[in-house]
Amino acid sequence: MIFKHLHKLILIANLILLFSCDNSNLKENNQKPNVLLLHMDDLRPELGSFGVQQIQSPNIDALAKKGVNFTNAYCNVPVCGASRASMLTGMLPTKKRFLNYDTFVEKETPSAITLPQLFKNNGYTTISNGKIYHHLDDRENDWNEVWRPYAFDANDKGLAPTDYWQSLWKDYQNEANIKEYKATNTGPAYEKANVNDSVYIDGLLTEKVIRDLKKLKKANKPFFLTAGFISPHLPFNAPKKYWDVYDRNTLKQPANYNYIPKNAPKMSISNWPEMRAYSNIPKEGQVSDSLAINLIHGYYATVSYTDALIGKILMELKNQSLDKNTIVILVSDHGYNLQEHTQWAKFTNYNTSTQVPLIIYNPFSNNTGERNALVELVDVYPTLAELCNLQLPENQLDGKSLVSVLKDDKIKGKDHIFIKKGNGFTLKTPHFSYTEFIKPEDNSTITSMLYDHKIDKAENINVVNFPEYKEVVADLKQILHTSYKKNIDGE
């Protein structure tokens, strides 16, 4: 009888040991979740999930509902190449670092351990699809694979992939536009082509990401997979059906489209040279009201097109049962002006250029909903590292992990963040946006502006010289020149 009970106890003990080992293995596997980075270009947070109903983006909105939606997130540089470099290194811009679209991470921060490099060093398969770094030959060793549509195809011009890509990325599909682009390297600022989703570059990108998901599912190895969409960057090219989503008669210019902010420094207003490079845009002066509506229509269409492509990727993620073990992050490199204060495109210190959408879905957490905490793109690096249990590089990161904010919607976030464009240095707080334009020669202040976001998020009145804001200006100036002294000095 004793032997029988002892045998039973041994059997139970073995079963407990077996299940504990299984749970341990599961825990070990769960410590290395996959990451899917959906990176859009020039996307302002004008989506249903951000409380704006004009743009149709059901798949992004569904992701926001399923995950955590940051409604007060900002880029650190409102320029694509520099912003991406900043986010992927977790490092803020300085007077001499991350200045423009043509930033090369490997030249400006050669010793940095980048975000994809961190994942690769920890056993992840890392794949760069589309536009992640601005240049496809920047930090190539961060990735197991680098891919962009057409870039690595054989070409009769003898061009290297980077140069070949630069010669074709505008990707017109209408015959007249193709001919103009080949002859002049330019074309119209938008196109409505009667083609399938898979024809434009972002459609080809989506098909590649879907193929990768199928391949990675079989590999049974953790991955850091990216989908770097061109849209909604100029030119606003999208299949006709996404233009047809919108009734042109319901589209409106912004309320402040025909004036600059009261008391605004002249140097704070962009002349939008990026858009003026397109053939149907005047080289000086404002666009006509009719053309403005066409541009807004095109921007909306490209967002809806990309949203549909994101839906296809997320559906494949689910079909492969990878959604249960994959963190999904959607982000843009910066915002975009759609004629606010007479401006188009980005390249300004205004809120329309700097605020971005940021959505994080963590399948291992039940935390969902909106977070109004003030956050910045340099926070993405430490956040993903913590979620994936990866050790951070020492003495590199300027960002702070958002994991505590993901867990608790009552956390207020940062007291201030730093944004730089050209010689404009911005201190953003939950209530204010304070900018100084500083001479690079001696770091003296040329002029400044202050916008009270509690009552004027549209930034229509510069109140920097109003007596009632004197103490606010003094406090913000002091913070800017102490907390971010090295960024202003250029160290």
N, C-alpha and C positions, 0 to 999 in steps of 0.2 A: 504493500500500500504506500509506504514511504517512497519507494523507488518510483512508483507510478506518479505520485504528486511531484517528485523531483523532476521527472522527465517532462511533466507538463509545464513546470516552472521554467525549465531550460528552453522548451519550445517557445513559450511566451517571450522569454528574454531575447531569444534569437530573432523573433518577429519584430520586437521593439527595436533591436539593433538594426535590422534590415530597413525598417521604415525611417529610422533616424538617419541612416546613411543616405537613403533616397532624398529625404528632406534637406540634408546637408548638400547633396549634389544640386538640388533645385535651388537652394540658397546661393550656392557658388555660381550657378548659371545666371541667376537673377542679379548677381552683382555686376554682370557685364551685359546690360541691355544694349540693344542696337540704338542707333541714332539716325533719324531721317531729317535732314535740313532742307527745308523749302525756302529758297532765298529769292525774293523778288526785287526788281530794280525800279526805283522811283515810285513805290507804292505809298501813298498817303493813307492814313487811317480813316478813309471815307467809305466805310463798309457797314452793313447791317449790324454786325457784331459790335460796332463802335457807336451805334445809335444814329447812323445816317442811312436813310432808306433808299437813296437814289440809285446807287450802284447795286446791281444784282450779283451777289457772290454767295450763293447758298452753301457751297462746299467749305469755303473758308469760315463762314458763319457757323456751320455744324461743328467744325474742328474747334472753334472758339468756345462753343457750348459744352463740348466734350472735355475740353481742357481748361487752362487758365488763360484769361485774356487780359493783358496789361494795357490799360487805357491811358497811361501816362509815361510812355516809353520814348526815349530820344536817342538819335544818333549822336556821335561825337564829332563827326565831320560831315557836312551836307554835300559831299562829293563822293562818287561811287568808289573809285579805286582806293582813296584814302580811308573811307569809312570801313570798307571790307578789311583793309590792312589792320585798322584799329581793333575791330571786333575779333578778328582771327588771331591776333597777338594778345588781346586783352590789355592793350596799352593805349593811353591817351595820346592825342596829337600834341606836338610842341611847335615852337616857332620854326623849327627846321625839319620836323618829321611829320609824315602823312599830310602832305600839302594839297595834292590834286589827284585827278583821275589817273594819272600815269605813275602813281606810286608803285614801287617795287619793294616788297617786304624784304626780299633777300639782300637788297642793297641798303635799305634804311635801318633795318633791325636784324642784321645777319646772325646774331647769337640767340635770337628769340626762339623759344620752343612754341611753335604755333599750335592752335587747337587741333587741326588734323594730324600734325606730327605727334602730339601727345597721345592721341588715340592709336596711331600706327605703332608707336613705341610700346603700347600696352596690348599688342596682339590683335588689334582691330584691322579688318580690311577697309581701307579708305579709298573712296572713289569720288573724284571731282567731275561732275557732269555739268556742262554749261558754264555759266559765268559765276565763279566763286571768288577767286582772286580776279582782279581786273584782267591781268595778263595770264594766258594759259601756260606760259613758260616761267612763271614766278613760283618759286618753291616747289618745283616738280617732285622732289623727293619726299614731300609730305604725303604723297598719294601712291597707292598701288596702281592706280590708273587715272589718267587725265583724258577727258573726252569733251569735245564740242562738235556740234553738227558741222559737217563738211571740212572742218579745219585740217584733218589729217588725210583727206582725200588727195590723190595725185592731182597736180595742177600743171598747166602748160606754161606757167609764168616763172617757174623755178623758185617760187616763194616758199619760205619756211612756214610751218603751220600758223604761228602767231601773225605773221604778215598776211598770209592768205585769208585768215579769219577777219582781219581788219578790212580786207577788200570786199567782203561779201555779207557781213552780219546784218545789214539793213534789210536784206531778204524780201525785196518786192516780188510780187507774183503777177501783177498785171503787166502785160507786154510793154506798154508805153513806158511804165515806170522802170522796168528792167533795162530797157534801152537807154533811158536817161541816166540811170545809175551807172551803167557801164561806161558811158561817154563822159560823165561829169563827176562821178563819185558822190553825187547827191541825188535828191529826188524830193517828192512831196512829203510833208510832215505826217501824212496818214494815208492808209490804203484800205479799201473794202473789196476783198477778192472773194469770188464765189468758189471757194475751195474747201476741202475737208480739213478737219482739225489737225491731221497729221502732216500737212504740207508745210506750214511755216516752221521756222527753226524751233520754237518752243514745243510744237507738236512732235517733231523728231526727237527732241530732248525727252519728252514724256515717254515715248516708245522705248528709248534706251533705258530709262529708269525702271520701267516695267520689266524689261529683259533682265536687268540687274537684280531685281527683287526675286525673280524666279531662280536665277543662278545662285544668289546668296542664300536662299532658302535651303538649297541642296548642300551648300558648303558647310553648314552647321558651325559657323564661326561668327563672332560678333562683328558688326560692320558700322562704319560711319559713312553713310551714303548721302549724296547731295543732289539736289535738283536746282540748278541756278538759271532761273528764267530771265530772259531779256525783258519781257513785258513787265509793266507797261511803259518801258523806256521808248523814247522816240526812235523811229517813226511809229506812230500808233497804227500798226498793221494787224488786222484780225479778220478771220473769215466773216463773210457777209451776215451770217445768221446771228452773230453776236452784236453787230450794229443794229440788226432788226429787233433786238430785245428792247430797244429804247425808242420811244416816240420823240423825235427831234423837237416837236413843238412844246414838249414839257421841260426841255433842258434850259437852264438859266445860267447866266454869268454870275459870279459872286457879287454880293451886295457892295463890296468895296473895290470893284474891278477898275474904276475910272479915277482913282485918286490914291496918292501915297499917304501914309499916316501923317496926321497933323504933327508938326514939329520934328519930323523924321530927318535925320542927316541924309543929305543927298547921296553920300557914298554907301548908304545901307541898301539902296535900291538897285537891283540888277537890271542890266540892259538885255538880258537873256540871249547871249550870243550863240548858245547851243541850238536854240530853236531857229534863230535867224539864218543858220547854215542850210536850212531846207529851202527848196526852190520856190515853194508857194508862200513863203513868209517874207514880209517886207524887211528890207535891210535897216530901216529906221522907222520910228513911229510905231503906233499901236496897230494891231490887226483890226479888221472890220468886225462888227458885231456878228455878222454871219459866219466869218471864218473862225471866230472865237467859239461859237457853238459847235462848229465842225470839229474843232480840236478837242473840246470837252467831250463830245460824242465819241470821238476816236479813243480818247483815254479810257472812258467807261467801257467801251467795247473790248479793249485789250485786257482790262481787268477781268471782265466776265469770261473772256476766252481762257485766260490763265486759270481762273477759278475752276472751269470745266476740266482742264488738264490736271489740276490738283486733285479733283474728284476721282479721276481715273487712277491716279497713283495711289490714293488712299484706299480705293476699292481693291486694287491688286494687293496692297499690303494686307488687307483683311482676307482676301482669297487665299493668300499664302500662309495665313494664320500667324503672320509676323506682327500684327497689331498688338498682340498680347505681350510682346517683349521689345517694343520699339518706341522710344521717346520721339515724338514729332515736334519740331519747332518750325514755325513760320515767322519770317522776319523780312524787313526791307532794309536796304542800305541807307535810305534817308527818305524824307517826304518829297513834296512836289507842289509847285505853284501852278494853279489853273486860273491865272489872271488876277489873283489877289494883289491889291496895291500895284496894279499895272504890270505885274511880273509873271513870267512863264518859266517853267523848269525849276531848278534848285539853285545852289550856289549863293544862298543868303543866310543870314542869322535869324531870319523870321521863323515863327513857329510852323508855318506851312512847309518850310524846307527841312525842319529838324525833327518834327514829331513823326514817329513810325509805328506801324502795327507790330506787335510781338505776342505770339501765341505759343504756349508750351503745353503739350499733352503728355502726361506721364502715366502709362498704363498700370503702374504699381501704386498709384495714389487715387484716392476718391475725391481729392480736392479739385473743385471746379469753380467757375464763376469769374467775376471781374476783380482785378486788383488795380486800385488807383494809386498805388505806391509809385513814387518818382524813381524811375530806373533808367539805365543807359546801356548802350550796346556792349560796352566793355564788360558788363556783368554776365553776358552770355557764356563766355569761356569758363569762369569758375563755377557757374551754375551747372553746365553740362558735365564738367569734371566731377563735381560732388554727386550728382545724380548717378554717375557711372562708377563712383568710388575710385577715381584716379587721383594720384598725388600731384599737387600743383607744383609748377616750377618756382624756385625761390627768387625773390626780389625782382619779379617781372610784372606781375599783374596789377593794374590800377582798378580793376573792377571788383565787385563784391558778389558772392553767390546769392541768388534769389530763392534758394530752397526754403528758407524760413518764410518768405513772402508767399511762395506757392502754398505753404501749409496753412497760413493764417491771413485772412483778408483784412485783419485789423492793423497789421503792421504798416506804418506810414511810408516806409521806404527811406530814401536818402533826403538829407536836408538840402543838398544842392548837387548839381552835376555840371560838367564842363563841356562846352561846345566851341569849336574853332572853325572859322572860315576865313581864309586870307589873313588880313590883319584885324579881323573882328573876333573878339574873345567874349564868349557869352557865359554868364553864370545863371543857370536855371534853377529856381527853387519851386516848391509847390505853389507859390502864389505870384512869383514875379519872374520876369526875364530881363536881365540886365546885361547890356553889351557895351564894351569899350572898343573903339577903333584905335589901335596903338601903332605908333611909328616904330618900324623895325630897327631903325638906327640907334635910338636912345631909349626906347620903351616908354616914351611920353605919350599921354592920351591926346588924341586929336579931337575926338568927339565921343558922345555916348548916347545911349537910349535906354529907357526903362518902360516896360509894359506891365500893367497891373492885370494879371490873368484872372484875378478874382472877379473883375468886372469887365475886362476887355481882352478875352482870349483871342479875338480877331486882330488885336494889336493895331487899333485905329488911331490911338493917341499916345504919343511919346510924352511921358509925364516926368522925365528925368529932372527937369528944371522947376517943377511945381513945388512950392514951399512945403506943402504937406507931406512930400516924399523925401525931404532933405535927409532925415535920419535913416530911412530905408536905403537911399543911395550910398550914404557913408558906410553903412554896415556891409552892403553887398560889394562895394569897392574894396573894402578891407579883406573880405573873404577871398575875392578873386585874386588879389595880389599877395595873399599869404598861402592859401591852400593850393594855388596853382601857379606859384611863382616860377617854378622850374619850367612849366609849360609855356609861360609867357617869355621867359628869358631864353628858352631854347636849349637848355642843358640836356 
